[in-house]
Every structure is written in structure tokens, then in C-alpha cells.
Amino acid sequence: PTSVVLFGLEMVSEVHSWSAQRGWSVSCRVGIAHGECIGGIVGTEMQRYHLFGELMSELEVLESTAPEGCVQVSTACKEVVEDQMRAESIPSKLVSFDHRHLPHLMTSKGD
């Protein structure tokens, strides 16, 4: 789980660097959840692999409500990452978490 959070942080950083090199202002947002889901191939003509479950709904909300240029994680993800960091002696300065003090999450469109 920690590597996924680090990947998300690096992805945001790379998008900012890439856009700055071109004189653009491009950003992204990342949502990361931890839990179980079910996956399988869906469709007959255009088959795709698709994931289902509450986790996917939670993930969609996390991504769509993350502040621009940030990685937003679920409480379950935060706890698992903190546990892994303690167990593997990963320096706490590598990843830090800020609690969002909003009564409910909103997308950039106000939804």
C-alpha cells in the first residue's frame, strides 16, 4: 500500500513538472482506497476487464473530491500504510497524512 501512495504522489509531481516544462498549467488528482472488490471480463462484442464493489464507489468519490494536485486516501488505506511503515521501519517523513475537516466531500464541480 505504501508504494501505491508513493506512486500517486510521484504521478502528481510528474504531471506538474511535465506541464511546467511546456508552459502549461496542468494538474491531476489521485484517490486511493484499500479493501476488496470483484473483477471480471464484461461484454460480448467489446470485452473489458471491470472491477465492482463498494471499494470502487469509494475510490471514485476519493478521486473526484481530491483537491487538485493532491493524493486523497481512504481511512482504511491510511491505517494500512501507517502499519506498513511502522512494521518495515519506513521513515515517517516519506509520507504524511493531513486530515480533511470538511463535513462532506465535494467535487471540483460542486457536487
VOGU-3710 file (C-alpha; in Angstrom, 3 decimals, decimal comma):
1> ptsvvlfgle> 0,000/0,000/0,000  2,795/2,458/0,750  4,226/2,023/-2,740  0,829/2,859/-4,253  0,643/6,106/-2,240  4,213/6,972/-3,253  3,310/6,242/-6,882  0,324/8,600/-6,618  2,484/11,369/-5,145  5,095/10,884/-7,858
11> mvsevhswsa> 2,394/10,929/-10,542  1,127/14,321/-9,317  4,706/15,640/-9,211  5,484/14,399/-12,730  2,315/15,934/-14,173  3,265/19,300/-12,639  6,851/19,044/-13,960  5,702/17,956/-17,413  3,215/20,798/-17,739  5,646/23,426/-16,364
21> qrgwsvscrv> 8,251/22,427/-18,985  5,698/23,276/-21,649  4,484/26,478/-20,012  1,113/24,931/-19,243  -0,855/24,708/-16,050  -1,975/21,082/-15,842  -2,684/19,192/-12,659  -4,266/15,951/-11,595  -5,865/14,400/-8,544  -5,498/10,900/-7,199
31> giahgecigg> -7,760/8,802/-4,980  -6,530/5,644/-3,256  -8,644/3,190/-1,271  -7,836/-0,104/0,412  -10,149/-3,111/0,547  -11,717/-5,834/-1,537  -13,517/-5,795/-4,855  -14,526/-8,283/-7,514  -13,238/-8,198/-11,062  -14,085/-9,929/-14,269
41> ivgtemqryh> -14,456/-9,700/-18,020  -17,605/-7,882/-19,103  -19,218/-7,681/-22,513  -19,593/-9,843/-25,570  -18,567/-7,664/-28,531  -16,088/-5,371/-26,790  -14,833/-7,271/-23,792  -13,242/-5,336/-20,932  -11,937/-6,194/-17,508  -14,019/-4,345/-14,923
51> lfgelmsele> -13,900/-4,034/-11,127  -17,048/-3,976/-8,968  -17,888/-3,362/-5,333  -18,231/-0,771/-2,614  -14,496/-0,175/-2,789  -14,834/1,072/-6,361  -17,606/3,511/-5,385  -15,462/4,781/-2,515  -12,482/5,116/-4,825  -14,489/7,133/-7,332
61> vlestapegc> -15,554/9,571/-4,589  -11,984/9,860/-3,274  -10,603/10,678/-6,714  -13,341/13,085/-7,740  -13,253/15,001/-4,433  -9,463/15,111/-4,001  -8,075/18,631/-4,045  -6,294/19,386/-7,312  -2,655/18,341/-7,168  -3,198/16,062/-4,182
71> vqvstackev> -3,500/12,396/-3,311  -6,534/11,596/-1,187  -6,659/8,255/0,614  -9,366/6,399/2,496  -9,115/5,907/6,243  -8,507/2,191/5,634  -5,639/2,999/3,259  -4,106/5,452/5,744  -4,197/2,873/8,531  -2,664/0,120/6,393
81> vedqmraesi> 0,082/2,445/5,140  0,902/3,590/8,679  1,014/-0,048/9,844  3,304/-0,997/6,963  5,579/1,976/7,602  5,937/1,004/11,282  6,471/-2,696/10,505  9,091/-2,011/7,818  10,721/0,971/9,586  9,905/3,277/6,681
91> psklvsfdhr> 10,735/6,873/7,692  7,562/8,769/8,612  8,782/11,834/6,697  8,370/9,848/3,460  4,553/10,004/3,663  2,448/12,233/5,881  -1,310/12,494/6,119  -3,427/15,603/6,655  -6,984/15,165/7,905  -9,626/16,970/5,849
101> hlphlmtskg> -12,000/18,805/8,163  -14,949/19,092/5,801  -18,434/17,943/6,777  -18,771/16,243/3,375  -16,605/15,865/0,301  -17,341/17,866/-2,849  -16,054/17,557/-6,389  -14,426/20,478/-8,189  -17,814/20,979/-9,883  -19,536/21,412/-6,521
111> d> -21,272/18,025/-6,497
//
